[in-house]
Structure formats: C-alpha cells, structure tokens
Amino acid sequence: MYEQIASNKRRAVLCVVAFFFVWVGIGALIGWIAVAVSRQPGATPNWAGAIAFGVALAAILALIGITYSVTSGARLVLAVSGARPADPNQYRQLHNLVEGLAIGDGLPKPAVYVIDDPSPNAFATGTSPNKAAITATSGLLDIMNREELEGVLAHEMSHIKNYDVRLLLIVTTLIGIAGLLASVIWRSAFFMRPRGRDSGQIMIVVFAAGALLAAVAIIFGPLIRLALSRRREELADVSSVELSRNPEGLISALKKLQQNDKPFKKFNHATAAMCIDDPLQHHESWFHHLFDTHPPIAERIAILEQLAHSKTP
C-alpha cells in the first residue's frame, strides 16, 4: 500500500512535468507557425525570437494552470459538479460514517458534500488527506443502506489515503484548462474581423493555437488519464475492505451500481475518472465509451468476492 502511495506521488509529478513540456512545445510550434505564415519574400525570418516568445508565453500559462490546479482545483471540481456542503443535521448518517472511517484510518475528516442527482455515485477530491472532500449524490443516499454506504465511503477514503485524489485532480484540472482556453480561442476566432495585409496570417495562427489546445484537451489529456493505471479502482476496493472490515457492504453496493441505468447529469469527461461508478458506462454513445477509465464492475465484484471467501474461516 505504501508503494502505491509513493507511486501515485511520483505519477503526479510526472503528469505535471509532461503537461508543462507539452504546453511549451505548443508555444514553440505556434511561434514557428507565426513566422512561417508571415515571412516576406527575401526577408530573413526571426525564427529564434518567435519560438522563444511562444515558449515563454506557453510556460507562463502552464505555470498558472499548475498553480491553479493545486490551490483551487478541488473547488473547481466541486463547483462544476454542482456539489453543496452536506448539512450535518440533514445528513447525520453520512457525516457519522465519514468521521468514523477517517478515525479508523488515522486521517482528518474530509469535507462532506452532496449533489442533487438521482444517479447513484460518489467521488473524492483534494490535494492531500488534510485538504480533501467526499461527495455523494442524492441518488446514492436513496438506494444504499448503512452497510453499503459505508463500503462506498471507505472506497473514497482509500482514494484519499492512497493520494489518488491529488493525481486525478491535477490531471483533471489541467485538461479542463486546456479545453477552456481552446473554447475561448475558437469563439474569439469566430467573432474576429481582422483587417489589413496580415489578417489572413493572424487567423491562421489563431486557428492553429485553438487546434493545438483542443488536441491537448481531447486527445493528449484523456490519454494521460487512461495511462493512469485502471487498477487504482480495484486497489481502492481492496483498501476499503481493509478499512471497513466488511467486503459484503461494498460488494452489495457495487451490485446496485451495476444495475443503475440513470446517467449522471452533473458529470463531464474530466471528472468522470473520479467517480466510484464510471458515468460514461451509462451512456450509449460510442464516443463516451472511448474515455472509459474504470474496469467493469463485474471484475471488481469478482475480486472482492474472492477476497471475502479467502477471509472466511
């Protein structure tokens, strides 16, 4: 388990480094494109200056994105998911279970949130056990009994303990920022009306920047997320059994999630990897399934049942 925690910390650093160099590469490429489309016949283009400017600008944007993901990424995820703080009186059982599991694992109690959505699901987010949050949907709370809910929450507590939350938060936030910038650039290009001799060259550079950022958000980002071992869900399942000492609770919860046919309305492709039940698997579109980040629930149940049998005297 400690090896997994150390591995996740290393992967988080590698993801940040990879993101930084991809952005720097994009900046260099945009600088090169800007010179290539604007060079005049007979003139000596300033390749080095343009590329250096692109690299510097991209590096600044990348550093801003990385800083934001670490300092405010969790708040962003909770906001886009429509999460609200769970009232301690209205959700007393939820708070009691989270607090009990945190004490049992020797961790601070995470903040507790609820999403008003009929689709049963839950996720954890944050940068460390000291700055973490667990979120459950109203649909999950409606269909789970206490034993099953404890199994789900123990699974999310395991993600916090294993530092999966930091790894996924960094990747999720940086993918989202790339997508947001790409959207802003494309919208700007649509409304731009550049005039003058260089208007065509300006539009080419703008479209190139939008396309490259879109590639990061749509292609490179999901590939990084898929490169993160899908075993983290199975490891969190096993860790949750060690914490709750009751594999039957999570097994029963996963069986209910397996039967769920209600799409999670508040999900997006960036945050789907955080959920205990992959929301993308409840959408019929082939496009959604390209981004599946979880192993099939049947496989996870089989592992837990094998674990339960091995513990039976």
C-alpha positions in Angstrom: 0.0 0.0 0.0 2.8 2.4 0.9 4.4 1.6 -2.5 1.1 2.6 -4.2 1.1 5.9 -2.4 4.7 6.6 -3.3 3.9 5.6 -6.9 0.9 8.0 -7.1 3.0 10.8 -5.8 5.6 10.2 -8.5 3.0 10.0 -11.2 1.5 13.3 -10.1 4.9 14.9 -10.5 5.4 13.2 -13.9 2.0 14.3 -15.1 2.8 17.9 -14.1 6.2 17.8 -15.9 4.6 16.2 -19.0 1.8 18.9 -19.1 4.4 21.6 -18.8 6.5 20.4 -21.7 3.5 19.8 -23.9 2.5 23.4 -23.4 6.0 24.6 -24.0 6.1 22.5 -27.2 2.7 24.1 -28.3 4.1 27.5 -27.7 7.2 26.8 -29.8 5.1 25.4 -32.6 2.7 28.4 -32.6 5.8 30.7 -32.7 7.1 28.8 -35.7 3.8 28.9 -37.4 3.5 32.6 -36.9 6.9 33.2 -38.6 6.2 30.7 -41.3 2.9 32.3 -42.4 4.1 35.9 -42.1 7.6 35.8 -43.6 8.1 38.1 -46.6 10.0 37.0 -49.7 13.7 37.9 -49.4 13.4 38.7 -45.7 15.3 36.8 -43.0 12.7 35.4 -40.6 13.4 35.7 -36.8 12.8 32.1 -36.0 14.6 32.1 -32.7 12.8 35.2 -31.4 9.3 34.0 -32.3 9.9 30.5 -30.9 11.3 31.9 -27.7 8.4 34.2 -27.3 5.9 31.3 -27.9 7.8 29.1 -25.4 7.9 31.9 -22.7 4.2 32.7 -23.1 3.2 29.0 -23.0 5.4 28.4 -20.0 3.7 31.2 -18.1 0.3 29.9 -18.9 1.3 26.4 -17.9 2.7 27.5 -14.6 -0.5 29.4 -13.9 -2.5 26.3 -14.7 -0.4 24.1 -12.5 -0.6 26.6 -9.6 -4.4 26.9 -10.0 -4.9 23.1 -10.1 -3.0 22.7 -6.8 -4.6 25.7 -5.0 -8.1 25.8 -6.4 -8.6 22.7 -8.4 -10.8 20.9 -5.8 -13.1 23.9 -5.5 -13.5 24.0 -9.3 -14.4 20.3 -9.4 -17.0 20.7 -6.7 -18.4 23.8 -8.4 -18.8 22.2 -11.9 -20.3 19.1 -10.3 -23.0 21.1 -8.6 -21.9 19.9 -5.1 -23.1 21.7 -2.0 -21.9 21.2 1.7 -23.9 18.4 3.3 -25.9 19.8 6.2 -24.8 17.9 9.4 -28.3 17.6 10.7 -30.0 16.5 7.4 -27.1 14.1 6.5 -26.2 13.0 10.0 -25.5 9.3 9.0 -23.3 10.4 6.1 -21.2 12.6 8.4 -21.0 9.9 11.1 -19.8 7.3 8.6 -17.2 9.6 7.1 -15.9 10.6 10.5 -15.8 7.0 11.8 -13.8 5.9 8.7 -11.4 8.8 9.0 -10.7 8.0 12.6 -10.2 4.3 11.7 -7.8 5.2 9.0 -6.0 7.9 11.1 -6.9 10.7 8.7 -8.5 14.1 9.2 -12.2 14.1 8.5 -12.7 15.2 4.9 -15.3 17.9 4.0 -18.6 16.3 3.1 -20.7 17.4 0.0 -23.9 16.3 -1.6 -25.0 16.5 -5.3 -28.7 16.6 -6.1 -28.8 14.0 -8.8 -30.8 10.8 -9.0 -27.9 8.8 -10.4 -26.1 6.9 -7.6 -22.4 7.9 -7.5 -19.7 9.3 -5.3 -16.2 10.7 -5.6 -13.4 12.2 -3.6 -11.2 15.1 -4.5 -8.4 17.2 -3.0 -4.7 17.5 -2.9 -3.9 15.6 0.3 -5.7 14.0 3.3 -5.6 17.3 5.0 -7.4 19.1 2.1 -9.9 16.5 0.8 -13.6 16.2 0.3 -16.0 13.3 -0.2 -19.1 13.9 -2.3 -22.2 11.6 -2.7 -25.2 12.0 -4.9 -28.7 12.1 -3.5 -29.4 9.0 -5.7 -26.7 7.1 -3.9 -28.0 8.1 -0.5 -31.5 7.0 -1.5 -30.7 3.4 -2.5 -27.8 2.4 -0.2 -28.3 1.0 3.3 -25.9 1.9 6.0 -23.6 -1.1 5.4 -23.4 -0.4 1.6 -22.9 3.3 2.1 -20.0 2.6 4.5 -18.4 0.4 1.8 -18.7 3.2 -0.8 -17.3 5.9 1.6 -14.5 3.5 2.6 -13.6 3.2 -1.1 -13.4 7.0 -1.4 -11.4 7.3 1.8 -9.0 4.9 0.3 -8.5 7.1 -2.7 -7.7 9.9 -0.3 -5.2 7.8 1.7 -3.6 6.5 -1.5 -3.2 10.1 -2.9 -5.3 9.1 -6.0 -7.2 12.3 -5.4 -4.1 14.5 -5.9 -3.2 12.6 -9.1 -6.6 12.8 -10.6 -7.2 16.4 -9.5 -4.1 17.7 -11.2 -4.8 15.8 -14.5 -8.5 16.8 -14.4 -7.9 20.5 -13.8 -5.1 20.8 -16.4 -7.2 19.0 -19.1 -10.1 21.3 -18.2 -8.0 24.5 -18.5 -6.7 23.4 -21.9 -10.3 22.8 -23.1 -11.4 26.1 -21.7 -8.6 28.0 -23.5 -9.3 26.2 -26.7 -13.0 27.1 -26.5 -12.1 30.8 -25.8 -9.8 30.9 -28.8 -12.3 29.2 -31.1 -15.0 31.6 -30.0 -12.7 34.6 -30.5 -11.8 33.4 -33.9 -15.4 33.2 -34.9 -16.1 36.8 -33.9 -12.7 38.3 -35.0 -12.7 40.5 -38.1 -9.0 41.3 -38.6 -8.2 43.8 -41.3 -5.1 44.7 -43.1 -2.4 42.9 -45.0 -1.7 40.4 -42.3 -5.2 39.5 -41.4 -5.0 36.1 -43.1 -1.8 35.2 -41.3 -3.3 36.2 -37.9 -6.3 34.0 -38.5 -4.1 31.0 -39.4 -2.1 31.5 -36.1 -5.3 31.8 -34.1 -6.8 28.6 -35.6 -3.5 26.8 -35.1 -3.5 27.7 -31.4 -7.1 26.6 -31.0 -6.5 23.3 -32.7 -3.4 22.5 -30.7 -5.1 23.3 -27.4 -8.1 21.3 -28.4 -5.8 18.4 -29.1 -4.5 18.6 -25.6 -8.0 18.6 -24.1 -9.5 15.9 -26.4 -6.6 13.6 -27.2 -3.5 14.1 -25.1 -5.4 14.7 -21.8 -7.6 11.6 -22.0 -4.5 9.5 -22.9 -2.7 10.7 -19.8 -5.8 9.8 -17.7 -6.1 6.4 -19.4 -2.3 5.9 -18.7 -3.0 6.1 -15.0 -3.5 2.5 -14.0 -7.1 1.4 -14.0 -6.0 -0.8 -11.1 -6.4 2.2 -8.8 -10.2 1.4 -8.6 -9.5 -2.2 -7.7 -6.9 -1.1 -5.2 -9.3 1.3 -3.6 -11.9 -1.5 -3.4 -9.4 -3.8 -1.6 -8.3 -0.9 0.6 -11.9 -0.1 1.6 -12.3 -3.7 2.8 -9.2 -3.4 5.0 -10.7 -0.2 6.4 -14.3 -1.3 6.9 -13.5 -5.0 7.5 -16.7 -5.8 5.6 -16.4 -6.8 2.0 -20.1 -7.6 1.7 -21.0 -4.0 2.1 -19.1 -2.8 -0.9 -20.0 -5.9 -2.9 -23.7 -5.2 -2.4 -23.2 -1.5 -3.2 -21.4 -2.3 -6.5 -24.1 -4.7 -7.5 -26.7 -1.9 -7.0 -24.4 0.4 -9.0 -24.1 -2.2 -11.7 -27.9 -2.2 -12.2 -28.1 1.6 -12.4 -29.5 2.9 -15.7 -29.7 6.6 -14.7 -27.0 8.8 -16.4 -25.1 11.1 -14.1 -26.3 14.6 -15.3 -23.6 16.5 -13.5 -20.7 14.6 -14.9 -18.2 15.7 -17.5 -15.4 13.8 -19.2 -12.8 15.4 -17.0 -14.4 14.5 -13.6 -15.7 11.1 -14.7 -12.5 9.3 -13.6 -13.0 10.4 -10.0 -16.4 8.6 -9.6 -16.8 5.2 -8.0 -19.0 4.2 -10.9 -17.8 5.4 -14.3 -20.6 7.7 -15.6 -19.5 7.2 -19.1 -20.5 3.5 -19.0 -24.2 4.5 -18.6 -24.2 6.5 -21.9 -24.9 4.6 -25.1 -22.8 6.8 -27.4 -19.6 5.1 -28.7 -17.8 8.5 -28.2 -18.4 8.3 -24.4 -17.0 4.8 -24.2 -13.7 5.9 -25.8 -12.9 7.6 -22.5 -13.9 4.8 -20.0 -11.4 4.9 -17.1 -12.8 2.1 -14.9 -12.6 -1.6 -15.1 -16.0 -3.4 -15.5 -17.9 -3.5 -12.2 -18.3 -7.3 -12.7 -14.5 -7.7 -12.5 -14.3 -5.6 -9.3 -17.1 -7.6 -7.7 -15.3 -10.8 -8.6 -12.1 -9.6 -6.9 -14.0 -8.6 -3.7 -15.9 -11.9 -3.6 -12.6 -13.8 -3.9 -11.2 -11.7 -1.1 -14.3 -12.3 1.1 -14.0 -16.1 0.6 -10.3 -16.0 1.4 -11.1 -14.3 4.7 -13.9 -16.8 5.6 -12.6 -19.3 8.2 
